[in-house]
Amino acid sequence: MCGIVGYIGEQQAYPILIKGLHRLEYRGYDSAGVSMIGSNGNLTVYKAKGKVNALEAICADKDVSGTIGIAHTRWATHGEPNEVNAHPHYSQSKNLALVHNGIIENYKTLRAEMENNNYTFCSDTDTEVLVQLVEYMQELHHCDLFTAVQNALKHVVGAYAIAILDRSNPDQLICARKGSPLIIGVGKDSNGRAEFYLGSDATPIIEYTDQVIYLKDEEVASMDRSGRLNITNLANVAQTPQMQTLEMNLEALEKGGYPHFMLKEIWEQPQALRTSIRGRLQVQDRDVLLSGIIDNRDKFVNARRIIICACGTSWHAALIGKYFIEEACHIPVEVEYASEFRYRNPVIYPDDVVIAVSQSGETADTLAAIQLAKQHGAFLYGVCNVIGSSIARATDSGTYIHVGPEIGVASTKAFTGQVVTLMLLGLAIAKEKKTLADDMFHMLVNELCLIPEKMQWTLENNKDIDSFAQMFTYCRNFIYLGRGYNYPVALEGALKLKEISYIHAEGYPAAEMKHGPIALVDEEMPVVVIAPKRGMYEKVVSNIQEIKSRKGKIISVVTEGDKVVRGMSDYSFVIPDTRDCFVPMLAVIPLQLLSYYVAVAKGRNVDQPRNLAKSVTVE
């Protein structure tokens, strides 16, 4: 979950590294650090607890010269967030400096072995063990750094993306990865030679080049000032790198006048969904074209069942996808928490389709889940946002959601992008299986085309949320209720509030209130009810009456023109009418806004909530 930046070329490294850390700060912001080899040959390391701004303050009066360097922003796993545990870490001789994303599972064993060989440690991290191990391999085998890295990583159990500098060789930058993402950007210096950039993702690289190489598991890469790039695996077998072109623009990484990325990304949802469905929904022909389904028709038509693996917000989107696919395609669908699925010896058949849903495409548990499914011979399908990500490369086929970079830690446009993509998936499978009547299929296609416009209407007609959100800053608990397709929306609304305002919130199926949670309801308990005039409307009205009789505060999401629920509510959000299966993409928007404005009123760091990071690349 940490962020890595690196550079070697003719430019000064420090400005590139610091700007890259700011771009990657959504991946971790417990501490930050930078290391460079200056023109005087010194290997410097500067670190600070807290955000990148704190690091900049420390570096203000330091020597930050040098045209080669590495940097890191940390989300703590081993060792508390402080300056000592921050990266980069020196080796014992201070000849090497290393940054690391991931978890070394056998670090305690390695550390004990190193201590027996008279190595001492300054930090509590697994990363310091790794840099010490590399130096030990150099001394033991009298080898160069590249070979020492290969040898050291053969002893490592766990996940890693690393970058390492050697004071004795200021013309070489070495990196490696297994299980954690790492990208090499290839640019051109003023002499036409290649210069190289490193990033945990594309955000720190796109300003300088759109030509990138995605390192594969157990690959080690060496970059030098002459423009040479050498990639091998741990067995020292040369690998042929595949250059790819990034599909990203710099403007997408800026706030564009919004106070927070989260608010910007909430308002981007109508356009993001237009992009996501473009070319896939054929309005005039009333058709759905999804190449991942067309190219693998038999896998889906003959599937015994579909298993969707996901975590967090993606799991909520997957649950909505389950309801729709089962209804439209008559295929049983199971939705699994990837973190549980990978450890419980699940029953998987060769004629199962396993769908991995992940915004980043790097979620460690989801990646491990699909690797488990692959061992059982299942067909693997990825639904991701990041092109070239690990899940996209590990699956047999898939569909990108194409909603653009999402910087805010609390996912918004990625959620609606995942939902619409799973709707497209269900429609495409239904067309191949002929499980929907033509008139129903065409009606759903037509209505789905209107969702971006209806999302825009929802945003424009709920601008007063900020004015009454402040009333709920005193609350310590919320309950969110929904039925059918809107139960996952209740879960997602509760998660958003928890993530960024730190108010405890729980989502429930509305009918389950009377089976326990109703005991919590009193005049201080806000209850958010998703109550569109679709599905089980009358049942939800009855649930609201039960809450009102116990003096609960009702905040409702209602269909435009509704008077019954609106009249029973203390506060209401309005959405336009649509089919019940598409309501989640509209109903979630006011809940996103509610959580945002409550968090702002409470003075929270909306884009970087405590203890969370955007891409969960470790267990």
C-alpha positions as CSV (number, residue, x, y, z in Angstrom):
1,M,0.0,0.0,0.0
2,C,3.1,2.2,0.0
3,G,4.2,4.4,-2.9
4,I,7.6,4.1,-4.7
5,V,9.2,6.7,-7.0
6,G,12.5,6.5,-8.7
7,Y,14.6,8.3,-11.3
8,I,17.9,8.0,-13.2
9,G,18.9,10.3,-16.0
10,E,20.4,13.8,-16.6
11,Q,17.7,15.8,-14.6
12,Q,17.9,16.7,-11.0
13,A,16.1,13.8,-9.2
14,Y,14.8,15.5,-6.1
15,P,12.0,17.6,-7.8
16,I,10.8,14.6,-9.7
17,L,10.8,12.4,-6.6
18,I,8.9,14.9,-4.5
19,K,6.3,15.6,-7.1
20,G,5.9,11.9,-7.5
21,L,5.4,11.4,-3.8
22,H,2.7,14.0,-3.8
23,R,1.0,12.1,-6.6
24,L,1.3,8.8,-4.7
25,E,0.4,10.1,-1.3
26,Y,-3.1,8.5,-1.6
27,R,-1.2,5.2,-1.3
28,G,0.3,6.0,2.1
29,Y,0.9,9.0,4.2
30,D,2.2,7.8,7.6
31,S,5.7,8.9,6.7
32,A,7.9,9.7,3.7
33,G,11.5,9.6,2.6
34,V,14.0,10.2,-0.2
35,S,17.5,9.0,-1.1
36,M,19.9,10.3,-3.7
37,I,23.5,10.0,-4.7
38,G,25.0,13.4,-5.1
39,S,27.7,14.6,-7.5
40,N,30.1,14.3,-4.5
41,G,29.4,10.6,-4.3
42,N,27.5,10.8,-1.0
43,L,24.4,8.6,-0.5
44,T,21.9,10.7,1.4
45,V,18.7,9.6,3.1
46,Y,16.1,12.1,4.5
47,K,12.9,10.9,6.2
48,A,10.0,12.4,8.1
49,K,6.9,11.2,9.9
50,G,3.7,12.4,8.4
51,K,2.9,13.7,5.0
52,V,5.2,14.6,2.1
53,N,5.1,18.3,3.1
54,A,6.9,17.3,6.3
55,L,9.6,15.7,4.3
56,E,10.0,18.8,2.1
57,A,10.4,20.9,5.2
58,I,13.3,18.7,6.4
59,C,14.9,18.8,3.0
60,A,14.7,22.6,2.7
61,D,18.2,23.2,4.0
62,K,19.8,19.9,3.0
63,D,21.9,18.9,0.0
64,V,19.4,17.3,-2.4
65,S,21.5,17.4,-5.5
66,G,21.9,14.3,-7.7
67,T,20.5,12.8,-10.8
68,I,19.6,9.5,-9.4
69,G,17.3,8.8,-6.5
70,I,14.5,6.8,-4.9
71,A,11.6,7.9,-2.7
72,H,8.8,6.4,-0.7
73,T,5.5,7.3,1.0
74,R,4.6,4.7,3.7
75,W,1.4,3.1,5.0
76,A,2.7,1.2,8.1
77,T,2.6,-2.5,8.3
78,H,5.6,-3.5,10.4
79,G,6.6,-0.9,13.0
80,E,4.7,2.2,14.0
81,P,4.7,5.3,11.8
82,N,7.8,7.3,12.8
83,E,11.0,8.6,11.3
84,V,13.1,5.6,12.2
85,N,10.7,3.2,10.5
86,A,10.2,5.4,7.4
87,H,11.9,4.4,4.2
88,P,14.4,4.5,2.6
89,H,16.5,2.2,4.8
90,Y,20.3,2.1,4.9
91,S,22.3,-1.1,5.0
92,Q,24.7,-1.4,7.9
93,S,27.6,0.1,6.0
94,K,25.3,2.8,4.6
95,N,26.5,1.9,1.1
96,L,23.0,0.8,0.1
97,A,19.6,2.5,0.4
98,L,16.3,0.6,-0.3
99,V,12.6,1.4,-0.5
100,H,10.0,-1.4,-0.4
101,N,6.2,-1.9,-0.8
102,G,4.8,-5.2,0.4
103,I,5.3,-7.6,3.3
104,I,8.3,-10.0,3.9
105,E,6.6,-12.8,5.7
106,N,9.8,-14.5,6.9
107,Y,11.5,-11.3,8.0
108,K,11.9,-12.5,11.6
109,T,13.8,-15.6,10.5
110,L,16.0,-13.6,8.2
111,R,16.6,-11.0,10.8
112,A,17.7,-13.6,13.4
113,E,20.1,-15.1,10.8
114,M,21.5,-11.6,10.1
115,E,21.9,-10.8,13.8
116,N,23.9,-14.1,14.1
117,N,26.2,-12.6,11.4
118,N,26.8,-9.5,13.5
119,Y,24.3,-7.3,11.7
120,T,22.5,-4.7,13.8
121,F,19.1,-3.1,13.1
122,C,17.8,0.3,13.7
123,S,14.1,-0.1,12.9
124,D,11.2,-2.5,13.5
125,T,10.5,-3.0,9.8
126,D,10.8,-6.0,7.5
127,T,12.3,-3.6,4.9
128,E,15.5,-3.0,6.8
129,V,16.0,-6.8,6.9
130,L,15.8,-6.9,3.1
131,V,18.5,-4.2,2.5
132,Q,20.8,-5.8,5.1
133,L,20.3,-9.2,3.3
134,V,21.3,-7.7,0.0
135,E,24.5,-6.3,1.5
136,Y,25.2,-9.6,3.2
137,M,24.8,-11.4,-0.2
138,Q,27.3,-8.9,-1.8
139,E,29.8,-9.7,0.9
140,L,29.2,-13.4,1.0
141,H,29.4,-14.0,-2.8
142,H,31.7,-11.0,-3.7
143,C,29.2,-10.1,-6.4
144,D,27.7,-6.9,-7.9
145,L,24.5,-5.4,-6.6
146,F,22.3,-6.9,-9.4
147,T,23.4,-10.4,-8.5
148,A,23.1,-9.7,-4.8
149,V,19.5,-8.6,-5.2
150,Q,18.7,-11.8,-7.2
151,N,20.3,-13.9,-4.5
152,A,18.6,-12.1,-1.6
153,L,15.2,-12.3,-3.2
154,K,15.5,-16.1,-3.5
155,H,15.4,-16.3,0.3
156,V,12.4,-14.0,0.6
157,V,8.9,-15.2,1.3
158,G,6.2,-12.6,0.7
159,A,5.4,-9.7,-1.5
160,Y,7.7,-6.9,-2.6
161,A,8.3,-4.1,-4.9
162,I,11.7,-2.6,-4.3
163,A,14.2,0.0,-5.6
164,I,17.8,0.2,-4.4
165,L,20.8,2.5,-4.7
166,D,24.5,1.6,-4.3
167,R,26.8,4.4,-3.3
168,S,29.7,2.7,-5.1
169,N,27.7,2.7,-8.4
170,P,25.9,6.1,-8.9
171,D,25.2,5.2,-12.5
172,Q,22.8,2.3,-11.8
173,L,19.3,2.0,-10.4
174,I,17.9,-1.5,-9.6
175,C,14.4,-2.6,-8.9
176,A,12.4,-5.8,-8.6
177,R,8.8,-6.9,-7.9
178,K,6.7,-9.8,-6.7
179,G,3.1,-9.4,-5.8
180,S,3.3,-5.6,-5.5
181,P,3.1,-3.3,-8.6
182,L,6.0,-1.5,-10.1
183,I,6.2,0.3,-13.4
184,I,9.2,1.5,-15.3
185,G,8.7,4.6,-17.4
186,V,11.1,5.2,-20.3
187,G,11.7,8.7,-21.5
188,K,14.4,10.5,-23.6
189,D,17.0,13.0,-22.3
190,S,18.4,15.9,-24.2
191,N,20.9,13.7,-26.0
192,G,18.2,11.2,-27.1
193,R,19.3,8.5,-24.6
194,A,16.8,6.7,-22.5
195,E,16.1,8.0,-19.0
196,F,14.1,6.0,-16.5
197,Y,11.3,6.6,-14.0
198,L,9.9,4.2,-11.4
199,G,6.4,4.3,-9.9
200,S,4.1,2.1,-7.9
201,D,1.5,3.2,-10.5
202,A,1.4,5.6,-13.5
203,T,0.6,8.8,-11.6
204,P,4.2,9.9,-10.9
205,I,5.3,9.0,-14.4
206,I,2.7,10.4,-16.8
207,E,4.1,13.9,-16.7
208,Y,7.4,12.8,-18.2
209,T,6.5,9.9,-20.5
210,D,3.6,7.7,-21.6
211,Q,5.9,4.7,-22.5
212,V,6.0,2.2,-19.6
213,I,7.0,-1.4,-18.8
214,Y,5.0,-3.3,-16.2
215,L,7.4,-5.5,-14.3
216,K,6.3,-9.1,-13.8
217,D,6.6,-11.2,-10.7
218,E,10.1,-12.2,-9.8
219,E,11.7,-9.9,-12.4
220,V,14.7,-7.8,-11.5
221,A,15.6,-4.7,-13.6
222,S,18.8,-2.7,-13.9
223,M,18.8,0.8,-15.5
224,D,21.9,2.8,-16.1
225,R,22.9,6.3,-17.4
226,S,23.9,5.0,-20.8
227,G,20.2,4.2,-21.4
228,R,20.5,0.5,-21.1
229,L,17.7,-1.5,-19.5
230,N,18.3,-5.1,-18.4
231,I,15.6,-7.3,-17.0
232,T,16.0,-10.9,-15.8
233,N,14.1,-13.3,-13.5
234,L,15.6,-14.6,-10.3
235,A,17.2,-17.5,-12.2
236,N,19.1,-14.9,-14.3
237,V,17.2,-15.7,-17.5
238,A,16.9,-12.6,-19.7
239,Q,13.3,-11.3,-20.1
240,T,12.0,-9.3,-23.1
241,P,10.2,-6.2,-21.8
242,Q,6.9,-5.2,-23.4
243,M,6.5,-1.4,-23.8
244,Q,2.9,-0.1,-23.4
245,T,1.4,3.3,-23.9
246,L,-0.4,4.9,-20.9
247,E,-3.9,6.0,-21.5
248,M,-4.0,8.8,-18.9
249,N,-3.8,12.6,-19.0
250,L,-2.2,14.9,-16.4
251,E,-5.4,16.9,-15.9
252,A,-7.1,13.8,-14.5
253,L,-4.6,13.9,-11.6
254,E,-5.4,17.5,-10.5
255,K,-8.3,18.7,-8.4
256,G,-9.6,21.1,-11.1
257,G,-10.8,23.7,-8.7
258,Y,-12.6,21.3,-6.3
259,P,-11.6,21.4,-2.7
260,H,-11.1,17.6,-2.6
261,F,-10.5,14.8,-5.1
262,M,-13.5,13.0,-3.6
263,L,-15.9,15.8,-4.5
264,K,-14.4,16.1,-7.9
265,E,-14.8,12.4,-8.5
266,I,-18.4,12.4,-7.3
267,W,-19.2,15.0,-9.8
268,E,-17.3,13.2,-12.5
269,Q,-19.5,10.2,-12.4
270,P,-21.9,11.1,-15.2
271,Q,-19.1,11.6,-17.6
272,A,-17.2,8.6,-16.2
273,L,-20.2,6.4,-17.0
274,R,-20.6,7.8,-20.4
275,T,-17.0,6.8,-21.1
276,S,-17.5,3.4,-19.5
277,I,-20.5,2.5,-21.8
278,R,-19.2,4.2,-24.9
279,G,-18.8,1.7,-27.7
280,R,-20.4,-1.0,-25.6
281,L,-24.0,0.1,-25.6
282,Q,-25.3,0.4,-29.1
283,V,-28.2,2.8,-28.7
284,Q,-29.5,2.7,-32.3
285,D,-29.2,-1.0,-32.6
286,R,-30.4,-1.5,-29.0
287,D,-27.5,-3.9,-28.4
288,V,-24.6,-4.6,-26.1
289,L,-21.1,-5.4,-27.4
290,L,-18.6,-6.6,-24.9
291,S,-15.6,-8.2,-26.4
292,G,-14.7,-10.2,-23.3
293,I,-18.1,-12.0,-23.6
294,I,-18.1,-12.3,-27.4
295,D,-14.6,-13.8,-27.4
296,N,-15.4,-16.2,-24.6
297,R,-19.1,-17.0,-25.3
298,D,-19.0,-20.7,-24.5
299,K,-17.4,-20.1,-21.1
300,F,-20.3,-17.9,-20.0
301,V,-23.1,-19.7,-21.7
302,N,-22.0,-23.1,-20.3
303,A,-20.9,-21.8,-16.9
304,R,-22.1,-23.9,-13.9
305,R,-22.0,-20.8,-11.8
306,I,-20.2,-17.4,-11.5
307,I,-18.1,-16.6,-8.4
308,I,-17.3,-12.9,-7.9
309,C,-14.4,-12.1,-5.6
310,A,-13.8,-8.6,-4.3
311,C,-13.1,-6.5,-1.2
312,G,-14.6,-3.4,0.3
313,T,-16.6,-1.1,-2.0
314,S,-15.9,-3.6,-4.9
315,W,-17.7,-6.3,-2.9
316,H,-20.8,-4.1,-2.7
317,A,-20.7,-3.5,-6.4
318,A,-20.3,-7.3,-6.9
319,L,-23.4,-7.9,-4.8
320,I,-25.5,-5.7,-7.1
321,G,-23.9,-7.5,-10.0
322,K,-25.0,-10.8,-8.5
323,Y,-28.6,-9.7,-8.3
324,F,-28.7,-8.6,-11.9
325,I,-26.8,-11.5,-13.4
326,E,-29.0,-14.0,-11.6
327,E,-32.1,-12.2,-12.7
328,A,-31.1,-11.6,-16.3
329,C,-29.0,-14.7,-17.1
330,H,-30.4,-17.4,-14.8
331,I,-26.9,-18.3,-13.7
332,P,-26.2,-18.9,-10.0
333,V,-23.8,-16.2,-8.7
334,E,-21.8,-16.3,-5.4
335,V,-20.1,-13.2,-4.1
336,E,-17.1,-13.8,-2.0
337,Y,-14.8,-11.7,0.2
338,A,-11.5,-12.4,-1.5
339,S,-9.7,-12.4,1.9
340,E,-11.9,-15.3,3.1
341,F,-12.2,-17.1,-0.2
342,R,-8.5,-17.6,-0.5
343,Y,-8.1,-19.3,2.8
344,R,-11.1,-21.6,3.2
345,N,-10.4,-24.3,0.6
346,P,-13.4,-23.4,-1.6
347,V,-15.1,-25.8,-4.0
348,I,-14.3,-24.6,-7.5
349,Y,-15.2,-26.4,-10.7
350,P,-13.5,-26.2,-14.1
351,D,-16.7,-24.9,-15.6
352,D,-17.0,-22.1,-13.1
353,V,-16.3,-18.5,-14.1
354,V,-14.5,-16.5,-11.4
355,I,-14.8,-12.7,-11.8
356,A,-12.3,-10.5,-9.9
357,V,-13.5,-7.0,-9.2
358,S,-10.9,-4.4,-8.1
359,Q,-10.5,-0.7,-8.9
360,S,-6.7,-0.8,-8.7
361,G,-6.3,-4.3,-10.1
362,E,-3.6,-4.8,-7.4
363,T,-5.7,-5.8,-4.4
364,A,-3.6,-8.5,-2.8
365,D,-6.4,-10.7,-1.5
366,T,-8.3,-10.6,-4.8
367,L,-5.2,-11.4,-6.8
368,A,-4.5,-14.4,-4.5
369,A,-8.1,-15.5,-4.9
370,I,-8.0,-15.7,-8.6
371,Q,-4.6,-17.5,-8.5
372,L,-6.3,-20.1,-6.3
373,A,-9.2,-20.4,-8.8
374,K,-6.7,-20.8,-11.6
375,Q,-5.2,-23.8,-9.9
376,H,-8.7,-25.4,-10.0
377,G,-9.1,-24.7,-13.7
378,A,-11.8,-22.0,-13.5
379,F,-12.1,-19.4,-16.2
380,L,-10.9,-16.0,-14.8
381,Y,-12.4,-12.7,-15.7
382,G,-11.2,-9.3,-14.5
383,V,-13.1,-6.1,-13.9
384,C,-10.5,-3.4,-13.2
385,N,-9.9,0.3,-13.7
386,V,-6.1,0.3,-14.1
387,I,-4.9,-0.8,-17.5
388,G,-2.0,-3.3,-17.3
389,S,-2.6,-4.0,-13.6
390,S,-1.7,-7.3,-12.0
391,I,-5.3,-8.7,-12.0
392,A,-5.8,-7.6,-15.6
393,R,-2.7,-9.5,-16.6
394,A,-3.4,-12.6,-14.4
395,T,-6.9,-13.2,-15.7
396,D,-7.9,-14.9,-19.0
397,S,-10.1,-12.0,-20.1
398,G,-11.8,-9.0,-18.7
399,T,-13.4,-5.6,-19.0
400,Y,-11.9,-2.3,-17.9
401,I,-14.3,0.1,-16.3
402,H,-12.6,3.1,-17.9
403,V,-13.6,5.8,-15.3
404,G,-10.2,7.5,-15.2
405,P,-7.8,7.8,-12.2
406,E,-9.5,7.8,-8.8
407,I,-7.3,9.5,-6.2
408,G,-9.7,9.9,-3.3
409,V,-9.2,6.9,-0.9
410,A,-13.0,6.5,-0.5
411,S,-14.1,5.1,-3.8
412,T,-17.0,6.8,-5.6
413,K,-16.8,6.8,-9.4
414,A,-15.1,3.4,-9.4
415,F,-18.1,2.0,-7.5
416,T,-20.6,3.2,-10.1
417,G,-18.2,2.2,-12.9
418,Q,-18.0,-1.3,-11.5
419,V,-21.8,-1.5,-11.2
420,V,-22.4,-0.4,-14.8
421,T,-19.7,-2.8,-16.1
422,L,-21.4,-5.7,-14.3
423,M,-24.7,-4.6,-15.7
424,L,-23.2,-4.6,-19.2
425,L,-21.7,-8.0,-18.4
426,G,-25.1,-9.4,-17.4
427,L,-26.8,-8.0,-20.5
428,A,-24.1,-9.4,-22.8
429,I,-24.4,-12.8,-21.2
430,A,-28.2,-12.7,-21.3
431,K,-28.1,-11.9,-25.0
432,E,-25.9,-14.9,-25.7
433,K,-28.1,-17.2,-23.5
434,K,-31.3,-15.7,-24.8
435,T,-32.6,-15.5,-21.3
436,L,-34.3,-12.1,-21.7
437,A,-37.2,-11.4,-24.0
438,D,-36.2,-9.0,-26.8
439,D,-38.5,-6.2,-25.6
440,M,-37.1,-6.4,-22.1
441,F,-33.5,-6.5,-23.4
442,H,-34.1,-3.4,-25.5
443,M,-35.8,-1.6,-22.7
444,L,-32.9,-2.2,-20.4
445,V,-30.4,-1.1,-23.0
446,N,-32.3,2.1,-23.6
447,E,-32.7,2.9,-19.9
448,L,-29.0,2.2,-19.1
449,C,-28.1,4.7,-21.8
450,L,-30.0,7.4,-19.8
451,I,-28.3,6.7,-16.5
452,P,-25.4,9.2,-16.9
453,E,-28.0,12.0,-17.7
454,K,-30.0,10.9,-14.6
455,M,-26.9,10.9,-12.5
456,Q,-26.3,14.5,-13.6
457,W,-29.9,15.4,-12.6
458,T,-29.3,13.8,-9.2
459,L,-26.2,15.9,-8.6
460,E,-27.9,19.1,-9.7
461,N,-31.0,18.5,-7.5
462,N,-29.3,17.6,-4.3
463,K,-27.0,20.6,-3.8
464,D,-28.5,21.5,-0.4
465,I,-26.9,18.4,1.3
466,D,-24.0,20.4,2.6
467,S,-26.4,22.8,4.5
468,F,-28.0,20.1,6.6
469,A,-25.1,17.6,6.8
470,Q,-23.6,19.8,9.6
471,M,-26.6,18.8,11.8
472,F,-25.2,15.2,11.9
473,T,-21.7,15.9,13.0
474,Y,-22.7,15.2,16.6
475,C,-23.9,11.6,15.8
476,R,-22.0,8.6,16.9
477,N,-24.0,6.0,15.0
478,F,-26.0,5.7,11.7
479,I,-28.1,2.9,10.3
480,Y,-28.6,2.5,6.6
481,L,-31.4,0.4,5.2
482,G,-32.3,-0.9,1.8
483,R,-34.1,-3.8,0.1
484,G,-33.3,-5.8,-3.0
485,Y,-30.8,-4.0,-5.2
486,N,-30.6,-1.2,-2.6
487,Y,-29.4,-3.4,0.2
488,P,-25.8,-3.2,-1.2
489,V,-26.3,0.6,-1.5
490,A,-27.0,0.7,2.2
491,L,-23.8,-1.1,2.9
492,E,-21.9,1.2,0.6
493,G,-23.4,4.4,2.1
494,A,-22.5,3.2,5.6
495,L,-19.0,2.4,4.5
496,K,-18.5,5.8,3.0
497,L,-19.5,7.5,6.2
498,K,-17.3,5.3,8.3
499,E,-14.3,5.8,6.0
500,I,-14.1,9.5,5.9
501,S,-16.1,10.9,8.9
502,Y,-15.1,8.1,11.4
503,I,-18.8,7.8,12.5
504,H,-19.9,4.3,13.2
505,A,-22.5,3.2,10.6
506,E,-24.0,-0.1,9.6
507,G,-26.0,-1.2,6.6
508,Y,-28.8,-3.7,6.8
509,P,-31.6,-5.2,4.7
510,A,-34.6,-3.1,5.8
511,A,-36.7,-6.1,6.9
512,E,-33.9,-7.2,9.2
513,M,-34.4,-4.1,11.4
514,K,-36.9,-6.0,13.6
515,H,-34.5,-8.9,14.1
516,G,-32.2,-6.9,16.3
517,P,-31.0,-3.5,15.1
518,I,-34.3,-1.8,15.9
519,A,-33.1,-1.9,19.6
520,L,-30.7,0.8,18.7
521,V,-33.3,3.3,17.4
522,D,-34.1,6.4,19.5
523,E,-34.4,10.1,18.9
524,E,-30.6,10.4,18.5
525,M,-30.3,7.7,15.9
526,P,-30.3,8.8,12.2
527,V,-31.6,6.1,9.9
528,V,-30.9,6.4,6.2
529,V,-33.5,4.6,4.1
530,I,-33.2,4.0,0.4
531,A,-36.9,4.0,-0.7
532,P,-37.4,4.5,-4.4
533,K,-40.9,3.8,-5.9
534,R,-39.6,0.5,-7.3
535,G,-39.2,-3.0,-5.9
536,M,-40.6,-3.5,-2.4
537,Y,-41.8,0.1,-1.8
538,E,-44.7,-0.7,0.4
539,K,-42.6,-3.0,2.6
540,V,-40.0,-0.2,3.0
541,V,-42.8,2.2,4.0
542,S,-43.7,-0.2,6.8
543,N,-40.1,-0.4,8.0
544,I,-40.0,3.4,8.1
545,Q,-43.2,3.5,10.2
546,E,-41.6,1.1,12.7
547,I,-38.6,3.5,13.0
548,K,-40.8,6.6,13.3
549,S,-42.8,5.0,16.1
550,R,-39.5,4.8,18.1
551,K,-38.6,8.4,17.3
552,G,-35.8,7.6,14.9
553,K,-34.6,10.4,12.6
554,I,-35.4,9.4,8.9
555,I,-33.1,10.5,6.1
556,S,-34.6,9.0,2.9
557,V,-33.6,8.6,-0.8
558,V,-36.9,8.9,-2.7
559,T,-38.1,8.9,-6.3
560,E,-38.9,12.3,-7.8
561,G,-42.6,13.1,-7.0
562,D,-42.8,10.8,-4.0
563,K,-45.0,12.2,-1.2
564,V,-45.5,9.3,1.1
565,V,-42.0,8.6,2.2
566,R,-41.0,12.2,1.9
567,G,-43.8,13.2,4.2
568,M,-42.5,10.7,6.8
569,S,-38.9,11.8,6.6
570,D,-37.0,14.4,8.4
571,Y,-34.7,14.9,5.4
572,S,-35.0,13.6,1.9
573,F,-32.8,13.2,-1.2
574,V,-34.5,13.0,-4.6
575,I,-33.5,10.8,-7.6
576,P,-35.2,10.4,-10.9
577,D,-37.2,7.2,-11.7
578,T,-35.5,4.3,-13.3
579,R,-35.6,0.5,-13.4
580,D,-35.0,-1.0,-9.9
581,C,-31.8,-2.7,-11.1
582,F,-30.3,0.7,-12.1
583,V,-31.4,2.6,-8.9
584,P,-28.1,1.9,-7.1
585,M,-26.2,4.0,-9.5
586,L,-28.4,7.0,-8.7
587,A,-29.2,6.3,-5.0
588,V,-25.6,6.1,-4.0
589,I,-24.8,9.6,-5.2
590,P,-26.6,11.5,-2.4
591,L,-25.1,9.1,0.1
592,Q,-21.7,9.9,-1.2
593,L,-22.4,13.6,-0.8
594,L,-23.8,13.1,2.7
595,S,-20.7,11.3,3.9
596,Y,-18.5,13.9,2.2
597,Y,-20.2,17.0,3.7
598,V,-20.4,15.4,7.2
599,A,-16.7,14.6,7.1
600,V,-15.9,18.2,5.9
601,A,-18.0,19.7,8.7
602,K,-16.1,17.5,11.2
603,G,-12.8,18.8,9.8
604,R,-11.7,15.4,8.5
605,N,-9.0,14.8,5.9
606,V,-11.5,13.6,3.2
607,D,-9.0,12.4,0.6
608,Q,-6.7,10.7,3.0
609,P,-8.6,9.3,5.9
610,R,-6.6,7.9,8.8
611,N,-5.4,4.3,8.7
612,L,-6.6,3.8,5.1
613,A,-4.8,3.7,1.7
614,K,-6.2,3.5,-1.8
615,S,-4.6,0.3,-3.1
616,V,-4.5,-2.6,-0.6
617,T,-1.5,-4.5,-1.9
618,V,-0.7,-6.2,1.3
619,E,-2.7,-8.6,3.6
